[in-house]
């Protein structure tokens, strides 16, 4: 597990743009209890592709006209139980961090795995997310 002081700035990149940080199993369950609308889940990470590609892409994509109703995040390697619970909602996809999931009316409609983040630029990922938001939000 990573020390909180190390990951605080990485968490803040998302919470500063309106993401709700989910730190416990109960917080994850409460967030996913509401089934209506769209919910964007980001499984955040300390890795370089999260810092260089994923988080900048997410921040860019949220400037889109259409965007999710609700944005939530868990942090892999820090809040283990919350992350494991969040990953239950992204089944059948294997555990992957960073990763991003969009839910519509409680159903998983789009998932971006780490391997889809690693080989792309932040601009490419943001453009993809904007298309996903335009389609589902």
C-alpha positions in Angstrom: 0.0 0.0 0.0 1.2 3.5 -0.8 1.4 6.2 1.8 -1.4 8.7 1.8 1.0 11.7 1.5 2.4 10.2 -1.7 -0.9 9.7 -3.4 -2.8 12.8 -2.2 -1.8 15.0 -5.2 -2.7 12.2 -7.6 -6.2 11.9 -5.9 -6.6 15.7 -5.9 -6.2 15.8 -9.7 -9.6 14.1 -9.9 -11.3 15.3 -6.8 -10.5 18.9 -7.8 -12.6 18.5 -11.0 -15.5 17.1 -9.1 -14.9 13.4 -8.6 -16.2 11.8 -5.4 -13.5 9.8 -3.7 -14.7 6.4 -2.5 -12.6 5.0 0.3 -14.7 2.3 1.8 -16.8 -0.6 0.6 -19.9 1.2 2.0 -19.1 4.3 0.0 -18.8 2.3 -3.2 -22.0 0.4 -2.5 -23.9 3.7 -1.7 -22.5 5.3 -4.9 -23.7 2.4 -7.0 -27.1 2.0 -5.3 -28.4 4.8 -7.5 -29.2 3.2 -10.8 -30.5 6.1 -12.8 -28.4 8.3 -15.0 -24.7 7.9 -15.9 -21.8 7.2 -13.6 -18.1 7.4 -14.6 -15.8 5.3 -12.4 -12.1 5.9 -12.5 -9.8 3.3 -10.9 -6.8 5.6 -10.2 -3.2 4.5 -9.9 0.3 5.8 -9.1 1.7 4.5 -12.4 3.1 6.7 -15.1 0.3 6.0 -17.6 -2.2 7.3 -15.0 -0.2 10.5 -14.5 0.8 11.1 -18.1 -2.2 9.8 -20.0 -5.3 8.8 -17.9 -5.8 11.7 -15.5 -5.0 14.4 -18.1 -7.4 12.7 -20.6 -10.2 12.5 -18.0 -9.8 16.2 -17.1 -9.9 17.1 -20.8 -12.9 14.9 -21.6 -14.9 16.4 -18.8 -14.9 19.7 -20.8 -17.2 18.0 -23.3 -20.8 19.3 -23.7 -22.1 15.8 -22.8 -20.6 14.2 -19.7 -21.6 11.8 -17.0 -24.1 12.7 -14.3 -21.8 11.4 -11.5 -18.0 10.9 -11.3 -16.5 8.6 -8.7 -13.0 7.3 -8.1 -11.1 4.7 -6.1 -7.4 4.5 -5.7 -5.7 1.1 -6.4 -2.8 0.4 -4.0 -4.3 2.6 -1.3 -8.0 1.8 -0.6 -7.8 -1.9 -1.3 -11.3 -2.9 -0.1 -13.0 -0.1 -1.9 -11.1 -0.8 -5.1 -11.9 -4.5 -4.9 -15.6 -3.6 -4.4 -15.6 -1.2 -7.3 -14.0 -3.9 -9.5 -17.0 -6.1 -8.8 -19.1 -3.7 -10.8 -16.7 -3.8 -13.8 -16.9 -7.6 -14.2 -16.2 -9.5 -16.4 -13.2 -7.3 -17.1 -10.1 -8.3 -15.2 -8.6 -6.0 -12.5 -6.8 -3.2 -14.2 -5.4 0.1 -13.0 -5.7 2.7 -14.1 -9.0 1.9 -15.8 -12.3 3.7 -16.5 -15.8 2.5 -16.6 -19.0 4.2 -17.7 -22.4 3.0 -16.4 -25.8 4.0 -17.6 -28.9 3.2 -15.5 -26.8 0.9 -13.4 -25.3 -1.1 -16.4 -21.7 -1.1 -17.4 -21.7 0.2 -21.0 -18.1 1.0 -21.6 -14.7 0.0 -20.1 -11.2 1.2 -20.8 -8.4 -1.1 -19.5 -4.9 -0.2 -18.7 -3.5 -1.6 -21.9 -5.8 0.7 -23.9 -4.3 3.7 -21.9 -0.6 2.7 -22.0 -0.2 2.9 -25.8 -2.2 6.1 -26.4 -1.7 9.8 -25.8 -3.9 11.8 -23.4 -5.4 13.6 -26.4 -6.3 10.3 -28.0 -7.9 8.9 -24.8 -9.8 12.2 -24.3 -11.1 12.1 -27.8 -12.3 8.5 -27.3 -13.9 9.4 -23.9 -15.7 12.4 -25.5 -17.2 10.0 -28.2 -18.3 7.6 -25.4 -19.9 10.5 -23.4 -21.6 11.8 -26.6 -23.1 8.4 -27.2 -24.2 7.4 -23.7 -24.6 10.6 -21.7 
